[in-house]
Amino acid sequence: MKAADIRNLYYITHIDNVASIVERGLLSHAEIDRQQVPYTRIYDDAIVSRRKEKRTPEGRSLWEYANLYFQARNPMMYRVIHEKGTDSLAVIAVRRDVMNTTGVVITDGNAASEPTQFFDLTRGMNVLSANWKTIQNEWWRGDDGSKRKIMAECLVPGRVGPECIEAIYVQRDDVKKKLDRELRNTKLPVIPEPRMFFRPWFTRRIGENISLIEGDMFFSNRQTFTISVNLQGIMGKGLASRAKYQFPDVYVEYQDACRSRRLRSDRPFLYKRESSLEEDLAEDLGRPLERPNAVKWFLLFATKRKWRENSRLEDIEAGLSWVRTNAVSEGIQSLALPALGCGLGNLDWRVVGPLMCRYLHRIGFEVAIYLPRESKVPPESLDETFLLGNSP
């Protein structure tokens, strides 16, 4: 990794603070207090306390620095969104040359975390290079250190000048319009980027209960996630591979279900996981989330019999038939699914999409179908008439 690979650094803030930041620059929290600048906090007292008490090797409190992340889409962002909501947040993108500020400190993870180390710029660049793949990843885990490392920070003493600000990211177009009005005397671009805030970048409603989505299924708010698997106990690629490494317990349950034949081509296996996915993904402050979501379940759906084979449409239909018949009685309250067999299984969405919608329409709960990421879906095949036809 070279310095040129760092496109921007990022500051997460409340949308009400943006106009002041554009005028004054990014101030450390200590400087905000000294100048008595009106400021809406997004972090609670637990975060505030940890950062006030933690000190850099120079003996300065973290409160004396403006803290910038190399990856805004991180566990702290996830926690704040879960507790505060996305509409209230904005991300300020800062030029990378702010790293040349005198006294800058680079961290190898969340600065308030106990294991995190602090470095000068030269050594910090070497650490960033070693961890860059983790920092740029779409997901993380707690047990392998990635949850902490993805939150690597650049600590800038005192203040980041407004001239260093390049852009402002928000979740939606209506939030952009609001900020555009407030910042009409500046030339800063305000960019809607839902993915940065763990939101889909495309959603379309089909029928009474189905949403077609382009996005990351593992950040869905549905209760149950569907993972496409084979019957051989091998999670090698795609969503299955990610589930294997992000949720090792799911992999263990999957292999056991294959051995015991509780998972078949005509019968998905429902793993009623007991731990909360939100607790896994949100930054750990030594206390539970204020509004923890329900535990997440995993529906292991066999789209292949052998991992090297293509998917069979008859197996997809048999599994969907089981879901329609049994999902409600099994306790499924909402369901997220990939386009079954349309990725590595080489089936065509124009065939699978109508089949899925026919079985899942009016099933008794909300359904999110995540469109194939491997290929572009023709717009006409997302039409409600095409997908539902004359379905009742």
C-alpha positions in Angstrom: 0.0 0.0 0.0 1.3 3.5 -1.0 0.1 6.9 0.2 -1.6 7.3 -3.1 -3.9 4.3 -2.3 -5.4 6.5 0.5 -8.2 8.3 -1.3 -9.5 10.2 1.6 -9.8 10.2 5.4 -13.2 10.3 7.0 -14.9 12.1 9.9 -18.3 10.8 11.2 -20.6 13.5 12.5 -24.2 14.6 13.1 -25.7 16.3 10.1 -26.5 19.4 12.2 -22.7 20.0 12.6 -21.8 20.1 8.9 -22.3 23.8 8.3 -20.2 24.7 11.3 -17.4 22.2 10.2 -17.4 23.6 6.7 -16.9 27.1 8.2 -14.5 26.4 11.1 -12.9 23.1 10.1 -12.8 19.9 12.1 -12.1 20.7 15.7 -11.0 18.3 18.4 -13.6 17.8 21.1 -11.4 19.7 23.5 -11.3 22.6 21.1 -15.0 22.5 20.7 -15.4 22.8 24.5 -12.8 25.6 24.7 -14.4 27.7 22.0 -17.9 26.8 23.2 -19.0 25.8 19.7 -22.6 24.5 19.5 -22.2 20.8 18.6 -24.5 17.8 18.4 -22.9 14.7 19.7 -23.4 11.3 18.0 -21.4 9.4 20.6 -22.7 8.6 24.1 -21.0 9.1 27.5 -19.2 5.7 27.4 -17.3 6.7 24.2 -16.6 10.2 25.4 -15.2 8.9 28.7 -12.9 6.3 27.0 -11.4 8.8 24.6 -10.9 11.5 27.3 -9.0 9.1 29.5 -6.9 7.4 26.8 -3.6 9.1 26.0 -1.1 9.0 23.1 2.6 8.4 23.8 3.0 12.1 23.7 0.8 12.3 26.8 -2.1 14.0 25.1 -5.7 12.9 25.6 -7.5 11.6 22.5 -9.9 14.4 23.2 -7.1 16.8 22.0 -7.2 15.3 18.5 -9.6 15.5 15.5 -10.0 11.8 14.8 -10.2 10.6 11.2 -10.9 7.1 10.0 -9.3 5.4 6.9 -12.6 3.5 6.5 -15.9 5.2 7.4 -17.9 2.0 7.0 -16.7 0.5 10.2 -18.1 -1.0 13.5 -18.4 2.4 15.2 -20.4 3.7 12.3 -22.6 0.6 12.5 -23.2 1.1 16.2 -24.0 4.8 15.9 -26.4 4.1 13.0 -28.1 1.3 15.0 -28.6 3.6 18.0 -29.1 7.0 16.3 -30.3 6.3 12.8 -28.8 7.1 9.4 -30.7 10.2 8.6 -28.9 12.1 11.3 -25.4 11.3 10.1 -22.9 12.7 7.6 -19.4 11.7 6.7 -16.8 14.4 6.0 -14.2 13.4 3.4 -10.8 15.0 4.1 -7.7 15.2 1.8 -5.0 12.6 2.5 -2.3 15.3 2.8 -3.7 16.2 6.2 -1.5 13.3 7.3 1.5 15.6 6.9 0.3 17.8 9.7 2.9 18.2 12.5 2.2 15.9 15.4 -0.1 13.5 13.6 -0.5 10.1 15.2 -1.4 6.9 13.3 -3.1 4.1 15.1 -3.4 0.4 14.1 -7.1 0.2 15.3 -9.7 2.0 17.3 -7.7 4.5 19.3 -9.7 4.0 22.5 -9.2 0.2 22.4 -6.8 -1.3 24.9 -4.6 -3.3 22.4 -4.3 -0.4 19.9 -0.8 1.0 19.3 0.3 4.5 18.3 2.9 5.5 15.6 4.5 8.4 14.0 3.7 8.9 10.3 6.6 6.9 8.9 6.0 3.9 11.1 2.3 4.3 10.8 2.4 4.0 7.0 4.1 0.7 7.4 1.4 -0.5 9.8 -1.3 0.7 7.5 0.3 -1.1 4.6 0.3 -4.4 6.5 -3.4 -3.9 7.5 -4.7 -2.2 4.4 -6.7 -5.2 3.0 -8.4 -5.5 6.4 -9.1 -1.8 6.6 -10.7 -1.8 3.1 -12.8 -5.0 3.7 -16.6 -5.0 3.6 -16.9 -6.9 6.9 -15.1 -7.9 10.1 -14.9 -10.2 13.0 -14.0 -9.7 16.7 -12.0 -12.8 17.3 -9.4 -12.2 14.5 -8.7 -8.6 15.3 -10.3 -7.2 12.1 -13.1 -5.5 14.1 -10.5 -3.3 15.8 -8.1 -2.9 12.8 -10.7 -1.7 10.3 -11.1 1.3 12.6 -7.5 2.5 12.2 -7.3 6.3 12.8 -5.3 9.3 11.9 -5.2 11.7 14.9 -4.7 15.3 14.0 -3.8 17.7 16.9 -6.3 20.4 17.5 -7.9 21.1 14.2 -8.3 20.1 10.5 -8.7 23.3 8.4 -11.8 23.7 6.2 -9.5 23.9 3.2 -8.8 20.2 3.7 -12.4 19.1 3.3 -13.2 17.6 -0.2 -16.7 16.3 0.0 -19.6 15.3 2.3 -21.4 12.0 2.1 -25.0 11.4 3.2 -27.4 8.5 2.9 -30.2 9.8 0.6 -31.0 12.4 -2.0 -33.4 14.3 0.3 -30.6 14.7 2.9 -28.3 15.9 0.1 -30.9 18.6 -0.9 -31.2 19.8 2.7 -27.4 20.2 3.0 -27.1 21.8 -0.5 -29.4 24.5 0.7 -27.4 25.1 3.9 -24.1 25.1 2.0 -25.2 27.0 -1.0 -22.3 29.5 -0.7 -19.7 26.8 -0.9 -18.6 24.5 -3.7 -18.3 21.4 -1.7 -20.0 18.4 -3.3 -22.6 16.6 -1.2 -22.8 13.0 -2.4 -25.5 10.4 -1.6 -23.7 7.1 -0.8 -26.1 4.7 0.9 -23.5 1.9 0.9 -21.3 3.9 3.3 -24.2 3.9 5.8 -24.9 0.1 5.4 -27.9 0.7 3.3 -28.9 -0.7 -0.1 -28.1 1.3 -3.2 -31.2 0.0 -5.0 -34.6 -1.1 -3.8 -37.8 -1.9 -5.6 -41.1 -3.1 -4.1 -42.8 -6.1 -5.8 -46.3 -7.1 -4.8 -47.4 -6.9 -1.2 -44.3 -8.1 0.7 -41.3 -8.5 -1.5 -38.4 -6.0 -2.0 -35.7 -6.4 -4.7 -32.4 -5.1 -3.4 -28.9 -4.4 -4.5 -26.7 -4.3 -1.5 -25.0 -6.4 1.2 -27.4 -9.0 2.5 -25.4 -9.4 5.7 -26.4 -5.9 6.8 -30.1 -6.5 6.1 -32.5 -5.9 8.9 -34.5 -9.0 8.1 -34.6 -11.6 10.9 -33.4 -14.6 8.8 -30.6 -14.7 6.2 -30.6 -17.4 3.5 -27.2 -18.9 2.5 -26.9 -20.8 -0.7 -24.9 -24.0 -0.1 -24.2 -27.5 -1.5 -24.9 -30.9 0.1 -21.2 -31.8 0.5 -20.4 -29.5 3.5 -18.1 -27.3 1.4 -18.3 -23.5 1.8 -15.8 -22.4 -0.9 -17.0 -19.3 -2.6 -19.7 -16.6 -2.6 -22.0 -15.9 0.3 -21.2 -19.3 1.7 -17.5 -18.5 2.0 -18.2 -15.2 3.7 -20.6 -16.9 6.1 -17.9 -19.5 6.9 -15.4 -16.9 7.9 -17.6 -14.3 9.4 -19.8 -16.7 11.4 -17.8 -19.9 12.1 -20.7 -21.3 14.1 -22.9 -21.3 11.0 -20.3 -23.4 9.2 -20.2 -25.9 12.1 -24.0 -26.2 12.0 -23.9 -26.5 8.2 -21.5 -29.4 8.2 -23.4 -31.2 10.9 -26.7 -30.7 9.0 -25.0 -32.3 5.9 -23.7 -35.3 7.8 -27.1 -35.9 9.5 -29.0 -35.3 6.3 -31.2 -32.7 8.0 -30.2 -30.6 4.9 -31.5 -32.0 1.6 -32.1 -30.7 -1.9 -35.8 -30.5 -1.0 -35.5 -29.3 2.6 -33.5 -26.3 3.7 -32.0 -26.3 7.2 -32.9 -23.5 9.6 -30.2 -22.6 12.2 -31.8 -20.7 15.0 -28.7 -18.8 16.1 -29.0 -17.4 19.6 -26.5 -14.5 19.5 -27.3 -11.1 18.1 -25.7 -10.2 14.8 -25.7 -6.5 15.9 -23.5 -7.3 18.9 -21.1 -9.1 16.6 -20.9 -6.1 14.2 -21.1 -3.0 16.4 -18.1 -1.6 18.2 -18.0 -3.1 21.7 -18.1 -0.4 24.5 -18.3 -2.9 27.3 -22.1 -2.6 27.4 -25.0 -3.9 25.2 -26.6 -1.9 22.5 -29.3 0.5 23.6 -31.7 -1.1 21.1 -30.5 -4.6 20.3 -32.1 -6.2 17.4 -33.6 -9.7 17.5 -31.1 -12.6 17.1 -30.4 -13.5 13.5 -31.2 -17.0 12.1 -29.6 -18.6 9.1 -31.6 -20.6 6.5 -29.1 -23.0 4.7 -30.6 -23.5 1.3 -29.1 -26.2 -1.0 -28.8 -24.8 -4.5 -26.3 -27.4 -5.5 -25.9 -31.1 -4.8 -22.2 -31.1 -5.4 -20.1 -28.0 -5.2 -18.6 -28.2 -8.7 -22.0 -28.7 -10.3 -24.5 -26.1 -11.6 -27.7 -25.5 -9.6 -30.8 -27.4 -10.6 -34.0 -25.4 -11.0 -36.1 -28.3 -9.6 -34.1 -28.2 -6.4 -34.6 -24.4 -6.1 -38.4 -25.0 -6.5 -38.5 -27.8 -4.0 -36.7 -25.7 -1.4 -39.0 -22.7 -2.0 -42.0 -25.0 -1.6 -40.6 -26.1 1.8 -40.1 -22.4 2.8 -43.7 -21.5 1.8 -45.1 -24.4 3.7 -43.0 -24.3 6.8 -41.5 -20.8 7.3 -44.3 -19.3 9.5 -44.6 -22.4 11.7 -40.8 -22.5 12.2 -40.9 -18.9 13.5 -39.4 -17.0 10.6 -40.6 -13.4 10.9 -38.8 -11.9 7.9 -36.4 -13.3 5.3 -33.5 -12.2 3.2 -32.4 -14.3 0.3 -29.9 -14.1 -2.6 -31.0 -14.8 -6.1 -30.9 -18.5 -5.6 -28.6 -20.3 -8.0 -28.0 -17.2 -10.1 -24.4 -16.6 -9.2 -22.0 -19.6 -9.1 -24.9 -21.9 -9.9 -25.3 -20.4 -13.4 -29.0 -20.1 -13.4 -30.7 -17.2 -15.2 -32.5 -14.6 -13.0 -35.2 -14.3 -15.7 -36.2 -17.9 -14.8 -35.4 -17.9 -11.1 -36.8 -14.5 -10.3 -40.4 -15.2 -11.2 -40.1 -18.6 -9.5 -38.9 -17.0 -6.2 -41.5 -14.3 -6.3 -44.3 -16.7 -7.0 -43.5 -18.8 -3.9 -42.7 -15.9 -1.6 -45.4 -13.5 -2.5 -47.9 -13.2 0.3 -46.1 -15.7 2.4 -47.0 -14.0 5.7 -43.9 -11.8 6.3 -41.6 -9.4 4.6 -39.1 -10.8 2.1 -35.9 -9.2 0.7 -34.4 -10.7 -2.5 -30.9 -9.6 -3.1 -30.1 -9.4 -6.8 -27.1 -11.1 -8.4 -23.9 -9.2 -8.0 -22.0 -11.3 -10.6 -24.0 -9.9 -13.6 -26.3 -7.0 -14.4 -30.0 -7.8 -14.3 -32.0 -6.5 -17.3 -34.3 -3.8 -16.1 -37.4 -5.4 -17.8 -36.8 -8.5 -15.6 -37.4 -6.4 -12.5 -40.9 -5.4 -13.5 -43.7 -6.6 -11.2 -45.7 -7.9 -14.0 -42.8 -10.0 -15.3 -42.0 -11.3 -11.8 -45.5 -12.0 -10.5 -47.5 -12.4 -13.7 -51.0 -13.4 -12.6 -50.0 -14.6 -9.1 -52.8 -14.2 -6.6 
